[in-house]
Amino acid sequence: MLKLGSNLLQVEHSWSAIKELLARKYLRLQYDESSNVYILYIVEDNVIHTCTIWKVTEGIIGVPETNAADKTDFETNYKTDANKSSEPRASDGKIINLNSIFPTDLYFYETGSGDGDVRGNGDRIYFTTSIEEVKTLEISFNDWVYLGGGRVFFTGAVFGDYFSMELYAPASSVEENLSNTGNCNVQNHLIIPAAGNGSYDVDLDTAVPVPAYDENTGVKSGFWNWSNPDTGKGTISPGIPQASEWYLFDVPITMSRPQNKINIVGSGNYESLVPIKSKKILPHWKTKFILSHTVGTHTLTVGASLLTARKVTV
């Protein structure tokens, strides 16, 4: 029997929502069962995410229509791997203490470039210039990665030179549909699904998802679903309006700016990110590096490496 302490917050979810949490946050699924019901739960700090799946539904009021399919899915695909320790353990059962900011089951991946047609052969994070100018470089990855830190190296810098880094989601491409048979509408740059009666068409093969969920409360306010595969960009499809995990926009959206006009002088290197909490970077997003050579004709060279983790490295 599952018993909760007074300092714990219980949040009840559907089975589909529990699966989203497992995929998005790499949490461990636990369950308690009796002769007629499964009580599923996930422990996340002082929050207990729960879900009820009935084995026997006769006489039970309010059983979801999806209960039979949920039961089959859980028993077939999740039950065997559930109820394992929430801490990584060695074969003898001892807890493995890992000083890592990354989720488990990922491979460490330090890189000085993005991906190209294959993983790792994209543009190097490297600049050199001898004139007054602002240079930019953008990289992306073929799969999602977790970004945890990095380092910037520079030589020949003088007062006035600086380096910046930002992460943004490019605009999703839409075209006006004059016959009003499109798959979406657009309101204040927000792309909203339409059932074949929209004023616009969005290309879902190239669309760029933007988070529409609160990591602390689990509340979702978006309009689109994303398949969230371990490799590749996956697929985007219409979701429940204002209750789905992702937005689409027809303009670029800045996600974060971990470095803003960092002064560089002389030659040296510095930690580019403070590795407190890793951030999941989708393959649709771009990481943009900006170098400003602001004074004189000195030769300025800057490079960077990123500390990441991902499911596949080659």
N, C-alpha and C positions, 0 to 999 in steps of 0.2 A: 504494500500500500504506500502510495506517495504522500509524504507529509511535509508541509512547508513551514519553515520558521517564520517568526514575526517580522524579521528584517528582510524578507524576500518578497519580490514583486512577481506575481504570476500573470502571464499574458497568454490568453487562449488563441490558438491559430487554427486555420484549416490545414489539411494535409499538404496541399500545394504550397501554402505559405511556409510550412516547416521545411519543405524541400528547398525552397528558395533561400532560407536562412542557412541551411547546411551547405549549399553551393556557394553562397556569397561570403560567408564568414568562416568557413572551414571549422564548424563546431561539431561536437560529437553527439550522436543520437542515442538516447537511453529509452527504455520502456519498462513498464510494469504491466503484468497481465493477469487476468482472472479467467474464469470459464466463459465469460460473455463479453469482455471488453479489453482493448489495449489502451493504456494511458502512456502516450509518448511524451517525452520531454527533453529539452535542451537546456543546459546550465550555462548562462553567460553572466559572469560576475554575480550580482545579486538579483538578476532577472531569470525566472524560470519560464521558458516558452513551452507550452503544453498543447497537446492535440489528443482528441478522443476518436478512436476508431472502434466501432462495435463489431464483435464477432457474431453476436446474436441480436437481431433487431426487433424481434417480435415483442410487442408491448412497450417499446421504447418510443417516446414522443420526441419529435424534432430531429430525427436522424437525417443527416444530409443525403441528398440524392446520389452523391458520389461515393457513399460509404462502401458499397460493394467493390467498386473499382479501386478505392483507396486501400482497402484491406488486401486485395490481391497484389497491388503495387508494393505495399509495405512488406508483406510476407515473401514476395518473390525477389525483390531487389534491395531491401534494406535490413530486414530482420537479422540475417546472418551476421552482418557487420555491426549491429547495434549492441548496446550494453558492454562496450569495451571501455577501458580506462580512458578518462579524459586527459591523462598525462601520457606522453610517449614512454614506453617501457622496453627494456631489453628482454631477451628470451627467458631470463630467469625471473622476470617479474619486477625487477628493480626499476624505479623511475629514472629516466634519462633527463638530466638537467641541461637544457639547451639555452645558451645565451643568444637567443635569436629574436629579432623583431618580426620575422616572417611567419606566415602560417605553416603548419606541418605539411609534409608530402610535396614540398617544392624543392627544386634544385637551385643552389646558389649560382648566380650569374653576374659576374662583373664585366662590364663592357665599355669600350670607348667608341661605340658606334651604335646605330640603330640596325634594323633588319632591312633587307632588300628583297630580291626574288627568293632568297633563302635566308634563314636566320643568321644574323651576324655579319652580313656583307653589305650593309647599308653605309651611308656616309659617315665618315669619322667625325667625332666632335673635336674639330681642330680649325683654328683660324690663324692667318698671318697677314699683316698689312703694314704698309709704310706711309700711308696717307691719312688725312683726316676724313674719317667715314664711319658709318655704323654698318656693321656686317651682321647678318642673321643666318642661322642654320636651323633646319627643322628635321627631326627624326621621328620615327614611329617603329612599333614592333608588330610582328605578324600575329602574335597572340597576346593575351593580357599578361602583364608582369606586375609584380609588386616592387615599388621603388622605395628603398630604405635609406639611401645616402649616396655619397660620391665625393669626388675630389676635383678641384680645378688647379691646373698648372699654368704658370705664365712666366714669360721672360721679356725684358725690354720695356716694361710698363713705366709710365711717368704719371705724376699727379694729374688727374683729369680723366684718365682712362678708367673704364668700368666694365663690369660683366653682369649680365642679367640672365635669368632663366624663368620660363613660364610654361604652363601646361594649358592647352586649350582644345576644345571640341570644335572641329570645322563645321560649317553650315551644312545641313542636309539639303540636297537639291530638290527643288519643287518647280513645277511648270504649271502655268495657268491652264485650266480646262474650260474652254468656252462653251462646251455642251453640258456643263454641270453634271458630268458622269465620273468625276474624279474620285480618288481614294482618300482625299483629305480636304480639310479646310485650314486656313491660316488666320489666327487671331493674335495680333501684337507679336508676330514672329513665332508664336507657338503653333506647332503643327498638330492638328487634331484629326483622328481617323473619321472617315465618312464611308457609309455603306453604298458606294457607287453613285452618290449624289453630291459629291464635293465639287468645289470650285477650282481645286488644284489636284495635281498628282505628285506624290513624293516617290522617289526611287528608293525602295526599301532595300535594294541590293547594296546601295552605297550610303544609306542613311547613317547618322552618327548619334548613338544614344547618349543621353545626359541623365545623371541620377535624379530620381524624383522620390527618394525615400530618405527618411530620417534614421540614421544609424542608431540613435539612442532610443527612439520610441518604436521603430519599425513601421511607422505610418508611411503609406505610399500615396502619392498624389498625381502620378503621371497617367499617360494614355497608351503606352506601348509596352510590349513584352520583348525581351531579348533572350535568346536561347542560352547564352553564357557557356559556350563550349570551352574546353581546356585549350584547344588550338584553333586558330582561324577566327574570323569575325562573326561566324554564326549567322542567325537569321533574326529579323525584326518583324513583328506582327502586331496588329491592333490588340489592345488589352481592354480591361474594364476602365471606363472613363473615370479619371481622378482617383483611381485606386490601383494603378499599375506602377511598375517600378522605374519606368523610364519616360523622359521627355524627348521630343525631337524639336529642333529649332531651325529656321531658315537663315539664321545669322550665326557667326562664330560665338562661342561662349568660353570665356576665360575660366578655367577650373581652379587654378592656383598660381601663385607667383612666389615660389620659395626663395628666390633671390631677386633683389631689385637694386640695380646700380651699385653693385659691390665694388668699392674702390680697390684697384690693384696698382701697386707701385714696386718697381724693381723686378726681381725675379724670385719666385717662390711657389708655394701651393697652399691651399686651405681646404678644409672640409666644406663641401658644397651644400650639404643638408645635415641637419641634426637628426640622427636616427632614433627618434622617440617612438614613432608609429609609422609603419609602412603604409603606402597608399597604392591601391590597385589602379593600374593604368590600362585602359582598354586599348585594343589594337586600332580602333577607329581614331583615337586621339593623337595629337601632335605635341611633342616636347620641343620648345623653341628656345634657342640660345642666342643671346644678343651681345655683341662686342662693340664697344664704342672707343675708337681711336680719336681722341678729341684735340690733341695739341701736337704741332710739329710734324716732322717727317721721320721720327724714330721707327725702327722695326719692332712691332709688337706681335708676339706669338702666344696663343692661348689654346689649351686643350683641356679636356675633361673626361672623367670616367664615372660611370654610374654603378652603384651597388644595387642589384636587383635579385629577384628570385622568380622562377617560372616553372611550369610543368615540363617543358621540353626545351633543351638548349641547343640542339643540332637539327 
